[in-house]
Amino acid sequence: MEQLTFELAAAEAPSFANFLAGRNGEAVAQLERIATGAATETGVLLWGSHGSGRSHLLRATVGAALARRPAAYHADLRTISDLPPEPLALVAVDDVDTADPVAQARLFTLYNRLRETGGQMLAAAALPPGRLPLRDDLRTRLGWGLVYEIVPLADADKPLALARYARERGFRLGDDVIAYLLAHGRRDMSTLLATLAALDRYSLAAKRPVTLPLLREWLQRGLPLDASGR
């Protein structure tokens, strides 16, 4: 059972389904259009603080796009130059605000390549375009397209959001369980949802409902509240 418990804690792949949009509904709707190829903008920039979900949304968009747009890639600043030479439908690049001069040159070239071939760049950063510590021509290009601030879910909204997420997965989440999660674990939504997903899988394996005693039992088996493993 110990080994099964740790297997059950494996984080789910980021998706639109396990992201609670909150005030980010417009951004999520646009990203869903990008995933299907319905959007036409060359560039989209997501910016927000750590834990806001911008990195989750990048991976969710690429994951959804792969079903219809096989030439979709999630690249980091070190692997941009490793992208294949054929036309690219979508490239998502995170943490562009941390790009050094070499990576900035690669981003600039990639953006122009995508623009010329009808591809799209989805970028994420901690800062809005005007404050990005990047060379002027790259910063300008990143601000040409759509720009969305990804806003973390407010603490006051998290209990209702967690309860709704549980209902959509088919189980009830009591107020006491929600209060315990918020009081004893990391409060960013990506961690909270990963924890709920793992707890749900554990409850199914144990054939018991999700309750506070079950949560405490799960934790006593050595699993951290950060079920994403980060």
GROMACS elastic network, one bead per residue, 0.5 to 0.9 nm:
[ bonds ]
;  ai    aj funct       b0    kb
    1     5     6  0.60620   500
    1     6     6  0.88035   500
    2     5     6  0.51048   500
    2     6     6  0.65916   500
    2     7     6  0.87954   500
    2   221     6  0.69666   500
    2   222     6  0.87247   500
    3     6     6  0.53190   500
    3     7     6  0.62744   500
    3     8     6  0.86574   500
    4     8     6  0.60707   500
    4     9     6  0.87203   500
    4   202     6  0.84299   500
    4   205     6  0.85098   500
    5     8     6  0.51108   500
    5     9     6  0.65480   500
    5   198     6  0.87894   500
    5   201     6  0.88693   500
    5   202     6  0.65462   500
    5   205     6  0.87295   500
    5   218     6  0.78339   500
    5   221     6  0.78480   500
    5   223     6  0.80032   500
    6     9     6  0.51377   500
    6    10     6  0.71009   500
    6   222     6  0.86243   500
    6   223     6  0.71779   500
    7    10     6  0.56628   500
    7   198     6  0.89609   500
    8    11     6  0.84142   500
    8   197     6  0.87396   500
    8   198     6  0.55853   500
    8   199     6  0.78893   500
    8   200     6  0.88509   500
    8   201     6  0.58826   500
    8   202     6  0.61105   500
    8   205     6  0.86836   500
    9    12     6  0.88109   500
    9   194     6  0.80792   500
    9   195     6  0.75496   500
    9   197     6  0.79959   500
    9   199     6  0.75646   500
    9   201     6  0.79749   500
    9   202     6  0.80476   500
    9   223     6  0.78074   500
    9   227     6  0.55646   500
    9   228     6  0.71626   500
    9   229     6  0.80584   500
   10   194     6  0.84117   500
   10   198     6  0.70035   500
   10   227     6  0.71622   500
   10   228     6  0.66336   500
   10   229     6  0.76192   500
   11    14     6  0.86436   500
   11   194     6  0.57956   500
   11   195     6  0.82211   500
   11   197     6  0.79373   500
   11   198     6  0.73184   500
   11   227     6  0.66943   500
   11   229     6  0.73635   500
   12    15     6  0.83988   500
   12    18     6  0.83905   500
   12   194     6  0.66440   500
   12   197     6  0.74981   500
   12   198     6  0.84198   500
   12   228     6  0.80406   500
   13    18     6  0.87013   500
   13    56     6  0.89186   500
   13    59     6  0.82349   500
   13    60     6  0.77977   500
   13    63     6  0.84710   500
   14    17     6  0.82523   500
   14    18     6  0.67153   500
   14    19     6  0.76914   500
   14    55     6  0.89836   500
   14    56     6  0.55458   500
   14    57     6  0.72560   500
   14    58     6  0.86354   500
   14    59     6  0.59948   500
   14    61     6  0.87550   500
   14    63     6  0.78404   500
   14   190     6  0.87496   500
   15    18     6  0.55289   500
   15    19     6  0.65995   500
   15    56     6  0.74058   500
   15    57     6  0.72273   500
   15    59     6  0.72566   500
   15    61     6  0.73111   500
   15    63     6  0.70688   500
   15    64     6  0.73620   500
   16    19     6  0.52326   500
   16    20     6  0.80222   500
   16    21     6  0.85908   500
   16    28     6  0.76588   500
   16    32     6  0.80984   500
   16    56     6  0.87196   500
   16    57     6  0.72309   500
   16    60     6  0.58420   500
   16    61     6  0.76440   500
   16    64     6  0.82181   500
   17    20     6  0.77801   500
   17    60     6  0.88619   500
   18   165     6  0.79184   500
   18   190     6  0.82638   500
   18   193     6  0.68969   500
   18   194     6  0.84354   500
   19    53     6  0.77970   500
   19    56     6  0.77682   500
   19    57     6  0.78004   500
   19    60     6  0.87857   500
   19   189     6  0.79302   500
   19   190     6  0.74368   500
   19   193     6  0.80010   500
   20    24     6  0.85172   500
   20    25     6  0.89261   500
   20   153     6  0.80007   500
   20   161     6  0.70411   500
   20   162     6  0.86827   500
   20   165     6  0.78948   500
   20   189     6  0.77428   500
   20   193     6  0.88817   500
   21    25     6  0.53042   500
   21    26     6  0.87806   500
   21    27     6  0.85683   500
   21    28     6  0.69041   500
   21   151     6  0.89459   500
   21   152     6  0.89056   500
   21   153     6  0.79205   500
   22    25     6  0.63914   500
   22   151     6  0.81506   500
   22   152     6  0.80211   500
   22   153     6  0.59973   500
   22   154     6  0.85769   500
   22   157     6  0.83504   500
   22   161     6  0.83360   500
   23    26     6  0.78851   500
   23    27     6  0.88874   500
   23   150     6  0.81919   500
   23   151     6  0.67296   500
   23   152     6  0.82992   500
   23   153     6  0.74998   500
   24    27     6  0.53857   500
   24    28     6  0.62355   500
   24    29     6  0.86720   500
   24   148     6  0.83907   500
   24   149     6  0.80113   500
   24   150     6  0.60998   500
   24   151     6  0.65497   500
   24   152     6  0.86011   500
   24   153     6  0.89516   500
   25    28     6  0.51788   500
   25    29     6  0.61129   500
   25    30     6  0.86500   500
   26    29     6  0.51651   500
   26    30     6  0.62941   500
   26    31     6  0.87197   500
   26   148     6  0.86046   500
   27    30     6  0.51508   500
   27    31     6  0.62254   500
   27    32     6  0.86898   500
   27    46     6  0.83895   500
   27   147     6  0.87455   500
   27   148     6  0.62042   500
   27   149     6  0.82699   500
   27   150     6  0.77357   500
   28    31     6  0.50122   500
   28    32     6  0.61792   500
   28    33     6  0.86738   500
   28    57     6  0.78179   500
   29    32     6  0.51407   500
   29    33     6  0.64408   500
   29    34     6  0.88109   500
   30    33     6  0.50534   500
   30    34     6  0.63090   500
   30    35     6  0.87185   500
   30    39     6  0.74439   500
   31    35     6  0.61700   500
   31    36     6  0.87508   500
   31    39     6  0.84725   500
   31    44     6  0.88146   500
   31    57     6  0.79666   500
   31    58     6  0.86098   500
   31    60     6  0.88448   500
   31    61     6  0.61596   500
   31   122     6  0.89788   500
   32    35     6  0.50383   500
   32    36     6  0.65027   500
   32    37     6  0.87483   500
   32    38     6  0.86152   500
   32    39     6  0.89336   500
   32    61     6  0.67790   500
   32    64     6  0.78062   500
   32    65     6  0.84270   500
   33    36     6  0.52510   500
   33    37     6  0.61936   500
   33    38     6  0.50046   500
   33    39     6  0.54591   500
   34    37     6  0.50061   500
   34    38     6  0.58355   500
   34    39     6  0.50099   500
   34    40     6  0.78868   500
   34    41     6  0.86918   500
   34    61     6  0.74703   500
   34    65     6  0.75377   500
   34    90     6  0.84626   500
   34   120     6  0.83874   500
   35    38     6  0.76500   500
   35    39     6  0.83573   500
   35    60     6  0.89237   500
   35    61     6  0.55568   500
   35    62     6  0.67570   500
   35    63     6  0.82133   500
   35    64     6  0.56632   500
   35    66     6  0.78323   500
   35    67     6  0.86694   500
   35    68     6  0.76859   500
   35    69     6  0.75769   500
   35    72     6  0.89598   500
   35    90     6  0.84913   500
   36    39     6  0.79025   500
   36    64     6  0.77257   500
   36    65     6  0.59603   500
   36    67     6  0.84574   500
   36    68     6  0.63028   500
   36    69     6  0.73776   500
   37    40     6  0.76894   500
   37    65     6  0.77694   500
   37    68     6  0.77843   500
   37    69     6  0.73217   500
   37    89     6  0.83733   500
   39    42     6  0.87755   500
   40    43     6  0.88958   500
   40   118     6  0.82602   500
   40   119     6  0.87808   500
   40   120     6  0.80217   500
   41    44     6  0.71034   500
   41   119     6  0.88524   500
   41   120     6  0.69001   500
   41   121     6  0.87419   500
   41   145     6  0.60017   500
   41   146     6  0.72714   500
   42   111     6  0.79697   500
   42   114     6  0.70398   500
   42   115     6  0.57919   500
   42   118     6  0.72096   500
   42   119     6  0.64028   500
   42   121     6  0.60962   500
   42   122     6  0.84491   500
   42   144     6  0.85634   500
   42   145     6  0.65344   500
   42   146     6  0.88724   500
   43   111     6  0.78548   500
   43   114     6  0.89652   500
   43   115     6  0.84758   500
   43   119     6  0.89184   500
   43   120     6  0.56950   500
   43   122     6  0.59230   500
   43   123     6  0.76042   500
   43   141     6  0.78827   500
   43   142     6  0.64910   500
   43   143     6  0.79928   500
   43   144     6  0.70377   500
   43   146     6  0.65946   500
   43   147     6  0.86084   500
   44   120     6  0.79527   500
   44   121     6  0.64071   500
   44   123     6  0.62537   500
   44   124     6  0.84586   500
   44   142     6  0.73596   500
   44   143     6  0.80845   500
   44   144     6  0.83715   500
   44   145     6  0.54130   500
   44   147     6  0.57936   500
   44   148     6  0.78591   500
   45   121     6  0.83293   500
   45   122     6  0.59855   500
   45   124     6  0.55620   500
   45   125     6  0.75291   500
   45   128     6  0.83879   500
   45   129     6  0.80827   500
   45   142     6  0.65734   500
   45   143     6  0.72788   500
   45   145     6  0.74114   500
   45   146     6  0.62940   500
   45   148     6  0.63211   500
   45   149     6  0.84589   500
   46    54     6  0.62629   500
   46    55     6  0.88672   500
   46    57     6  0.88108   500
   46    58     6  0.86030   500
   46   122     6  0.77095   500
   46   123     6  0.62090   500
   46   125     6  0.64036   500
   46   126     6  0.84081   500
   46   127     6  0.88825   500
   46   128     6  0.82115   500
   46   146     6  0.85502   500
   46   147     6  0.59918   500
   46   148     6  0.50003   500
   46   149     6  0.58559   500
   46   150     6  0.64225   500
   47    52     6  0.87938   500
   47    54     6  0.67447   500
   47   123     6  0.84265   500
   47   124     6  0.55016   500
   47   126     6  0.51770   500
   47   127     6  0.56000   500
   47   128     6  0.58916   500
   47   129     6  0.84500   500
   47   147     6  0.77085   500
   47   148     6  0.63772   500
   47   150     6  0.58781   500
   47   151     6  0.87379   500
   48    51     6  0.82574   500
   48    52     6  0.59605   500
   48    53     6  0.80265   500
   48    54     6  0.66798   500
   48   124     6  0.81376   500
   48   125     6  0.67298   500
   48   127     6  0.64399   500
   48   128     6  0.79205   500
   48   148     6  0.85524   500
   48   149     6  0.55613   500
   48   150     6  0.50191   500
   48   151     6  0.64019   500
   48   152     6  0.80937   500
   49    52     6  0.55476   500
   49    53     6  0.84911   500
   49    54     6  0.83449   500
   49   125     6  0.84006   500
   49   126     6  0.54443   500
   49   127     6  0.78413   500
   49   150     6  0.78872   500
   49   151     6  0.78280   500
   49   152     6  0.78848   500
   50    53     6  0.76396   500
   50    54     6  0.82083   500
   50    55     6  0.89415   500
   50   126     6  0.71560   500
   50   152     6  0.89584   500
   50   188     6  0.89645   500
   51    54     6  0.77527   500
   51    55     6  0.85254   500
   51   152     6  0.70235   500
   51   187     6  0.89235   500
   51   188     6  0.55229   500
   51   189     6  0.73489   500
   51   190     6  0.72999   500
   51   191     6  0.88341   500
   52    55     6  0.82602   500
   52    56     6  0.87575   500
   52   150     6  0.60360   500
   52   151     6  0.57629   500
   52   153     6  0.76055   500
   52   188     6  0.73726   500
   52   189     6  0.78173   500
   52   190     6  0.84414   500
   53    56     6  0.50479   500
   53    57     6  0.62189   500
   53    58     6  0.87712   500
   53   150     6  0.69867   500
   53   151     6  0.81235   500
   53   152     6  0.71327   500
   53   188     6  0.84886   500
   53   189     6  0.75983   500
   53   190     6  0.67756   500
   54    57     6  0.51311   500
   54    58     6  0.63708   500
   54    59     6  0.89213   500
   54    94     6  0.84423   500
   54   124     6  0.64361   500
   54   125     6  0.80358   500
   54   126     6  0.89142   500
   54   149     6  0.88206   500
   54   150     6  0.62562   500
   54   151     6  0.89258   500
   55    58     6  0.51430   500
   55    59     6  0.65122   500
   55    60     6  0.85771   500
   55    94     6  0.65564   500
   55    95     6  0.84868   500
   55   124     6  0.70076   500
   55   125     6  0.89088   500
   56    59     6  0.53930   500
   56    60     6  0.60280   500
   56    61     6  0.86136   500
   56   190     6  0.76159   500
   57    61     6  0.59650   500
   57    62     6  0.85820   500
   58    61     6  0.53088   500
   58    62     6  0.64521   500
   58    63     6  0.86475   500
   58    74     6  0.76684   500
   58    92     6  0.61195   500
   58    93     6  0.77287   500
   58    94     6  0.74838   500
   58   122     6  0.71146   500
   58   123     6  0.76934   500
   58   124     6  0.75359   500
   59    62     6  0.52171   500
   59    63     6  0.59951   500
   59    64     6  0.85361   500
   59    74     6  0.67935   500
   59    92     6  0.77232   500
   60    63     6  0.50625   500
   60    64     6  0.61144   500
   60    65     6  0.84610   500
   61    64     6  0.51893   500
   61    65     6  0.59627   500
   61    66     6  0.86779   500
   61    92     6  0.84064   500
   61   122     6  0.88968   500
   62    66     6  0.61819   500
   62    69     6  0.88893   500
   62    72     6  0.60142   500
   62    73     6  0.63723   500
   62    74     6  0.65114   500
   62    90     6  0.75943   500
   62    91     6  0.78878   500
   62    92     6  0.71375   500
   63    66     6  0.55452   500
   63    67     6  0.76598   500
   63    72     6  0.83845   500
   63    73     6  0.88431   500
   63    74     6  0.89162   500
   64    67     6  0.61287   500
   64    68     6  0.79116   500
   64    69     6  0.87754   500
   65    68     6  0.55783   500
   65    69     6  0.52693   500
   65    70     6  0.72551   500
   65    71     6  0.87076   500
   65    72     6  0.65109   500
   65    90     6  0.81502   500
   66    71     6  0.72321   500
   66    72     6  0.59668   500
   66    73     6  0.84005   500
   67    70     6  0.66274   500
   69    72     6  0.59749   500
   69    89     6  0.64390   500
   69    90     6  0.78404   500
   70    73     6  0.84901   500
   70    88     6  0.88710   500
   70    89     6  0.77134   500
   71    86     6  0.87071   500
   71    87     6  0.75814   500
   71    88     6  0.52306   500
   71    89     6  0.51391   500
   71    90     6  0.65846   500
   71    91     6  0.84007   500
   72    88     6  0.66374   500
   72    89     6  0.55464   500
   72    91     6  0.57884   500
   72    92     6  0.80617   500
   73    83     6  0.81499   500
   73    88     6  0.81846   500
   73    89     6  0.83651   500
   73    90     6  0.62093   500
   73    92     6  0.62679   500
   73    93     6  0.87467   500
   74    90     6  0.84379   500
   74    91     6  0.58249   500
   74    93     6  0.62408   500
   74    94     6  0.83939   500
   75    78     6  0.78593   500
   75    79     6  0.58363   500
   75    80     6  0.59013   500
   75    82     6  0.88291   500
   75    83     6  0.80540   500
   75    91     6  0.67867   500
   75    92     6  0.60383   500
   75    93     6  0.52837   500
   75    94     6  0.76298   500
   76    79     6  0.54628   500
   76    80     6  0.63946   500
   76    92     6  0.81235   500
   76    93     6  0.54738   500
   76    94     6  0.62227   500
   76    95     6  0.80474   500
   76    96     6  0.86925   500
   77    80     6  0.58240   500
   77    81     6  0.86755   500
   77    93     6  0.69487   500
   77    94     6  0.76177   500
   77    95     6  0.79296   500
   77    96     6  0.73059   500
   77    98     6  0.86368   500
   77    99     6  0.66736   500
   77   100     6  0.88478   500
   77   103     6  0.59004   500
   77   104     6  0.85520   500
   77   106     6  0.83807   500
   77   107     6  0.80743   500
   78    81     6  0.74098   500
   78    82     6  0.84460   500
   78   103     6  0.71534   500
   79    82     6  0.51455   500
   79    83     6  0.70871   500
   80    83     6  0.57730   500
   80    93     6  0.83366   500
   80   103     6  0.80425   500
   80   106     6  0.67793   500
   80   107     6  0.74489   500
   80   110     6  0.77966   500
   81    84     6  0.84612   500
   81   106     6  0.68956   500
   81   110     6  0.86501   500
   82    85     6  0.88043   500
   83    86     6  0.87136   500
   83    88     6  0.85841   500
   84    87     6  0.80448   500
   84    88     6  0.79733   500
   85    88     6  0.81582   500
   87   113     6  0.86509   500
   87   114     6  0.78869   500
   87   117     6  0.64944   500
   87   118     6  0.84092   500
   87   119     6  0.74345   500
   88    91     6  0.71811   500
   88   113     6  0.88129   500
   88   114     6  0.68890   500
   88   117     6  0.77364   500
   88   118     6  0.82482   500
   88   119     6  0.56600   500
   88   120     6  0.78846   500
   89   114     6  0.78416   500
   89   117     6  0.85689   500
   89   118     6  0.73096   500
   89   120     6  0.61399   500
   89   121     6  0.86625   500
   90   114     6  0.81423   500
   90   119     6  0.56650   500
   90   121     6  0.58250   500
   90   122     6  0.73288   500
   91   110     6  0.89338   500
   91   114     6  0.86420   500
   91   119     6  0.80177   500
   91   120     6  0.63946   500
   91   121     6  0.50116   500
   91   122     6  0.61601   500
   91   123     6  0.82767   500
   92   120     6  0.84598   500
   92   121     6  0.58226   500
   92   123     6  0.56245   500
   92   124     6  0.80485   500
   93    96     6  0.67508   500
   93   107     6  0.88974   500
   93   121     6  0.75735   500
   93   122     6  0.63372   500
   93   124     6  0.65080   500
   94    97     6  0.85289   500
   94   122     6  0.83537   500
   94   123     6  0.56929   500
   94   125     6  0.65007   500
   95    98     6  0.57026   500
   95    99     6  0.74137   500
   95   123     6  0.76513   500
   95   124     6  0.56002   500
   95   126     6  0.70470   500
   96    99     6  0.53608   500
   96   103     6  0.86587   500
   96   104     6  0.81534   500
   96   107     6  0.84498   500
   96   123     6  0.67581   500
   96   124     6  0.62605   500
   96   125     6  0.55018   500
   96   126     6  0.84836   500
   96   132     6  0.84557   500
   96   134     6  0.86294   500
   97   100     6  0.87727   500
   97   124     6  0.80979   500
   97   125     6  0.53963   500
   97   126     6  0.67692   500
   97   127     6  0.71744   500
   97   132     6  0.56698   500
   97   133     6  0.62274   500
   97   134     6  0.69179   500
   98   103     6  0.89837   500
   98   125     6  0.81665   500
   98   132     6  0.88717   500
   98   133     6  0.78956   500
   98   134     6  0.85386   500
   99   102     6  0.76678   500
   99   103     6  0.52528   500
   99   104     6  0.56400   500
   99   107     6  0.86925   500
   99   133     6  0.86030   500
   99   134     6  0.75436   500
  100   103     6  0.52910   500
  100   104     6  0.60264   500
  100   105     6  0.87064   500
  100   134     6  0.83310   500
  101   105     6  0.62846   500
  101   106     6  0.87545   500
  101   134     6  0.82161   500
  101   135     6  0.81743   500
  102   105     6  0.52634   500
  102   106     6  0.64730   500
  102   107     6  0.87945   500
  103   107     6  0.61263   500
  103   108     6  0.85749   500
  104   107     6  0.50232   500
  104   108     6  0.61332   500
  104   109     6  0.86209   500
  104   134     6  0.71379   500
  104   135     6  0.74246   500
  104   138     6  0.71617   500
  105   108     6  0.51170   500
  105   109     6  0.62741   500
  105   110     6  0.85869   500
  105   135     6  0.89324   500
  105   138     6  0.81901   500
  106   109     6  0.51299   500
  106   110     6  0.60330   500
  106   111     6  0.85562   500
  107   111     6  0.60407   500
  107   112     6  0.86121   500
  107   138     6  0.74851   500
  108   111     6  0.52481   500
  108   112     6  0.63837   500
  108   113     6  0.86393   500
  108   137     6  0.77866   500
  108   138     6  0.55664   500
  108   141     6  0.80395   500
  109   112     6  0.52702   500
  109   113     6  0.61130   500
  109   114     6  0.86797   500
  110   114     6  0.61446   500
  110   115     6  0.85205   500
  110   121     6  0.83286   500
  111   114     6  0.52103   500
  111   115     6  0.61357   500
  111   116     6  0.86649   500
  111   119     6  0.87612   500
  111   120     6  0.79257   500
  111   121     6  0.66514   500
  111   138     6  0.85773   500
  111   141     6  0.77318   500
  111   142     6  0.84526   500
  112   115     6  0.50239   500
  112   116     6  0.61612   500
  112   117     6  0.86712   500
  112   141     6  0.89118   500
  113   116     6  0.52518   500
  113   117     6  0.62914   500
  113   118     6  0.85397   500
  113   119     6  0.79274   500
  114   117     6  0.52108   500
  114   118     6  0.57768   500
  114   120     6  0.57711   500
  114   121     6  0.71029   500
  115   118     6  0.54000   500
  115   119     6  0.60308   500
  115   120     6  0.70678   500
  115   121     6  0.87407   500
  116   119     6  0.76990   500
  121   142     6  0.89063   500
  123   142     6  0.78765   500
  124   127     6  0.87287   500
  125   128     6  0.73776   500
  125   129     6  0.86592   500
  125   132     6  0.80970   500
  126   132     6  0.84132   500
  127   130     6  0.80694   500
  127   131     6  0.60219   500
  127   132     6  0.59154   500
  127   133     6  0.89626   500
  127   149     6  0.88527   500
  128   131     6  0.56341   500
  128   132     6  0.64136   500
  128   143     6  0.85072   500
  128   147     6  0.80004   500
  128   148     6  0.86160   500
  128   149     6  0.76320   500
  129   132     6  0.53311   500
  129   133     6  0.89878   500
  129   139     6  0.61575   500
  129   140     6  0.75654   500
  129   142     6  0.66898   500
  129   143     6  0.54682   500
  129   147     6  0.80707   500
  130   133     6  0.86866   500
  130   139     6  0.72922   500
  130   140     6  0.82639   500
  130   143     6  0.78241   500
  131   134     6  0.85376   500
  131   139     6  0.86980   500
  132   135     6  0.86556   500
  132   139     6  0.66273   500
  133   136     6  0.88793   500
  133   139     6  0.81196   500
  134   137     6  0.83682   500
  134   138     6  0.66281   500
  134   139     6  0.58035   500
  135   138     6  0.56530   500
  135   139     6  0.61676   500
  135   140     6  0.86473   500
  136   139     6  0.51248   500
  136   140     6  0.60308   500
  136   141     6  0.86535   500
  137   140     6  0.51711   500
  137   141     6  0.63355   500
  137   142     6  0.87828   500
  138   141     6  0.51396   500
  138   142     6  0.62170   500
  138   143     6  0.86634   500
  139   142     6  0.52107   500
  139   143     6  0.63646   500
  139   144     6  0.88396   500
  140   143     6  0.51908   500
  140   144     6  0.63061   500
  141   144     6  0.50661   500
  141   145     6  0.76264   500
  142   145     6  0.67276   500
  142   146     6  0.87305   500
  142   147     6  0.84936   500
  143   146     6  0.72136   500
  143   147     6  0.67883   500
  144   147     6  0.83876   500
  151   154     6  0.85155   500
  152   155     6  0.88432   500
  152   188     6  0.78124   500
  152   189     6  0.79015   500
  153   156     6  0.83036   500
  153   157     6  0.65168   500
  153   158     6  0.66387   500
  153   161     6  0.88182   500
  153   188     6  0.82473   500
  153   189     6  0.73893   500
  154   157     6  0.53240   500
  154   158     6  0.65543   500
  155   158     6  0.52708   500
  155   159     6  0.78988   500
  155   182     6  0.88863   500
  155   187     6  0.80984   500
  156   159     6  0.70303   500
  156   160     6  0.83586   500
  157   160     6  0.58008   500
  157   161     6  0.62462   500
  157   162     6  0.87732   500
  158   162     6  0.59421   500
  158   163     6  0.84771   500
  158   178     6  0.88409   500
  158   182     6  0.85654   500
  158   187     6  0.88378   500
  158   189     6  0.80466   500
  159   162     6  0.52293   500
  159   163     6  0.61874   500
  159   164     6  0.86156   500
  159   175     6  0.77792   500
  159   178     6  0.62307   500
  159   179     6  0.77329   500
  159   182     6  0.83679   500
  160   163     6  0.51402   500
  160   164     6  0.61415   500
  160   165     6  0.85951   500
  161   164     6  0.51183   500
  161   165     6  0.61251   500
  161   166     6  0.86447   500
  162   165     6  0.50401   500
  162   166     6  0.62083   500
  162   167     6  0.86830   500
  162   173     6  0.78185   500
  162   178     6  0.73351   500
  162   189     6  0.88620   500
  162   192     6  0.80983   500
  162   193     6  0.75612   500
  162   196     6  0.83064   500
  163   166     6  0.51538   500
  163   167     6  0.63037   500
  163   168     6  0.87565   500
  163   172     6  0.71720   500
  163   173     6  0.56228   500
  163   174     6  0.77553   500
  163   175     6  0.83031   500
  163   178     6  0.78266   500
  164   167     6  0.50787   500
  164   168     6  0.62641   500
  164   169     6  0.87316   500
  164   172     6  0.88933   500
  164   173     6  0.86966   500
  165   168     6  0.51585   500
  165   169     6  0.64388   500
  165   170     6  0.88143   500
  165   193     6  0.80950   500
  165   196     6  0.87702   500
  166   169     6  0.50702   500
  166   170     6  0.63075   500
  166   171     6  0.54441   500
  166   172     6  0.59942   500
  166   173     6  0.60967   500
  166   196     6  0.76008   500
  166   197     6  0.85551   500
  166   200     6  0.85101   500
  167   171     6  0.52963   500
  167   172     6  0.58550   500
  167   173     6  0.76785   500
  168   171     6  0.76226   500
  169   172     6  0.88438   500
  169   197     6  0.85172   500
  169   200     6  0.83822   500
  171   200     6  0.77979   500
  171   209     6  0.77050   500
  171   210     6  0.74620   500
  172   209     6  0.80834   500
  172   210     6  0.71610   500
  172   211     6  0.88403   500
  173   176     6  0.83307   500
  173   177     6  0.65316   500
  173   178     6  0.69530   500
  173   210     6  0.66495   500
  173   211     6  0.73719   500
  174   177     6  0.53292   500
  174   178     6  0.64517   500
  174   179     6  0.87137   500
  174   210     6  0.80942   500
  174   211     6  0.68981   500
  174   212     6  0.80020   500
  175   178     6  0.50944   500
  175   179     6  0.60623   500
  175   180     6  0.85618   500
  176   179     6  0.50959   500
  176   180     6  0.61416   500
  176   181     6  0.86344   500
  176   211     6  0.81478   500
  176   212     6  0.65512   500
  177   180     6  0.51206   500
  177   181     6  0.61941   500
  177   182     6  0.86557   500
  177   210     6  0.82038   500
  177   211     6  0.63943   500
  177   212     6  0.51065   500
  177   213     6  0.89265   500
  177   215     6  0.74790   500
  178   181     6  0.51557   500
  178   182     6  0.62061   500
  178   183     6  0.85271   500
  178   212     6  0.88732   500
  179   182     6  0.52173   500
  179   183     6  0.60088   500
  179   184     6  0.85514   500
  180   183     6  0.50821   500
  180   184     6  0.59350   500
  180   185     6  0.80336   500
  180   212     6  0.78273   500
  180   215     6  0.89627   500
  181   184     6  0.55030   500
  181   185     6  0.55687   500
  181   186     6  0.80975   500
  181   187     6  0.80908   500
  181   192     6  0.75621   500
  181   195     6  0.87316   500
  181   225     6  0.74936   500
  182   185     6  0.59118   500
  182   186     6  0.72437   500
  182   187     6  0.59796   500
  182   192     6  0.82330   500
  183   186     6  0.84092   500
  183   187     6  0.83138   500
  184   187     6  0.87113   500
  184   225     6  0.75433   500
  185   191     6  0.85109   500
  185   192     6  0.78937   500
  185   224     6  0.82229   500
  185   225     6  0.52763   500
  185   226     6  0.66998   500
  186   189     6  0.84757   500
  186   191     6  0.65540   500
  186   192     6  0.70651   500
  186   225     6  0.72747   500
  186   226     6  0.65943   500
  187   190     6  0.85767   500
  187   191     6  0.70786   500
  187   192     6  0.64273   500
  188   191     6  0.56987   500
  188   192     6  0.63288   500
  188   193     6  0.87972   500
  189   193     6  0.58830   500
  189   194     6  0.82892   500
  190   193     6  0.53610   500
  190   194     6  0.61196   500
  190   195     6  0.85757   500
  190   228     6  0.81814   500
  191   194     6  0.50818   500
  191   195     6  0.60724   500
  191   196     6  0.86283   500
  191   225     6  0.80909   500
  191   226     6  0.56828   500
  191   227     6  0.67293   500
  191   228     6  0.61168   500
  191   230     6  0.85984   500
  192   195     6  0.50697   500
  192   196     6  0.62323   500
  192   197     6  0.86772   500
  192   225     6  0.80529   500
  192   226     6  0.73947   500
  192   227     6  0.81081   500
  192   228     6  0.88685   500
  193   197     6  0.61028   500
  193   198     6  0.85412   500
  193   227     6  0.88203   500
  193   228     6  0.89679   500
  194   197     6  0.51633   500
  194   198     6  0.62091   500
  194   199     6  0.85447   500
  194   226     6  0.75631   500
  194   227     6  0.57043   500
  194   228     6  0.55940   500
  195   198     6  0.51881   500
  195   199     6  0.60309   500
  195   200     6  0.85080   500
  195   224     6  0.87988   500
  195   225     6  0.62483   500
  195   226     6  0.62235   500
  195   228     6  0.69302   500
  196   200     6  0.59869   500
  196   201     6  0.85981   500
  196   227     6  0.83267   500
  197   200     6  0.50968   500
  197   201     6  0.63564   500
  197   202     6  0.86990   500
  197   227     6  0.86313   500
  198   201     6  0.51236   500
  198   202     6  0.62046   500
  198   203     6  0.86655   500
  198   227     6  0.66802   500
  198   228     6  0.86937   500
  199   203     6  0.61268   500
  199   204     6  0.86275   500
  199   210     6  0.73407   500
  199   214     6  0.86037   500
  199   215     6  0.71509   500
  199   218     6  0.77331   500
  199   227     6  0.86781   500
  200   203     6  0.51266   500
  200   204     6  0.63001   500
  200   205     6  0.87066   500
  200   209     6  0.84696   500
  200   210     6  0.68619   500
  201   204     6  0.51507   500
  201   205     6  0.62608   500
  201   206     6  0.86410   500
  202   205     6  0.50847   500
  202   206     6  0.61010   500
  202   207     6  0.83475   500
  202   208     6  0.86724   500
  202   210     6  0.87567   500
  202   214     6  0.89049   500
  202   218     6  0.77981   500
  203   206     6  0.50072   500
  203   207     6  0.57191   500
  203   208     6  0.52067   500
  203   209     6  0.58522   500
  203   210     6  0.59328   500
  203   211     6  0.89580   500
  203   214     6  0.75297   500
  203   215     6  0.89583   500
  204   208     6  0.65523   500
  204   209     6  0.77011   500
  204   210     6  0.88799   500
  205   208     6  0.79721   500
  206   209     6  0.85485   500
  208   211     6  0.84078   500
  208   214     6  0.78158   500
  209   214     6  0.77337   500
  210   213     6  0.83207   500
  210   214     6  0.61148   500
  210   215     6  0.70843   500
  211   214     6  0.51511   500
  211   215     6  0.62398   500
  211   216     6  0.87085   500
  212   216     6  0.61703   500
  212   217     6  0.85165   500
  213   216     6  0.51149   500
  213   217     6  0.60624   500
  213   218     6  0.85144   500
  214   217     6  0.50019   500
  214   218     6  0.60695   500
  214   219     6  0.86226   500
  215   218     6  0.50437   500
  215   219     6  0.62811   500
  215   220     6  0.86720   500
  216   219     6  0.50461   500
  216   220     6  0.61277   500
  216   221     6  0.87517   500
  217   220     6  0.50280   500
  217   221     6  0.64978   500
  218   221     6  0.53657   500
  218   222     6  0.73311   500
  218   223     6  0.65640   500
  218   224     6  0.89535   500
  219   222     6  0.54713   500
  219   224     6  0.63017   500
  219   225     6  0.72593   500
  220   223     6  0.71156   500
  223   226     6  0.80505   500
  223   227     6  0.71332   500
  224   227     6  0.60808   500
  224   229     6  0.80887   500
  225   228     6  0.86132   500
  226   229     6  0.60946   500
  226   230     6  0.67718   500
  227   230     6  0.77506   500
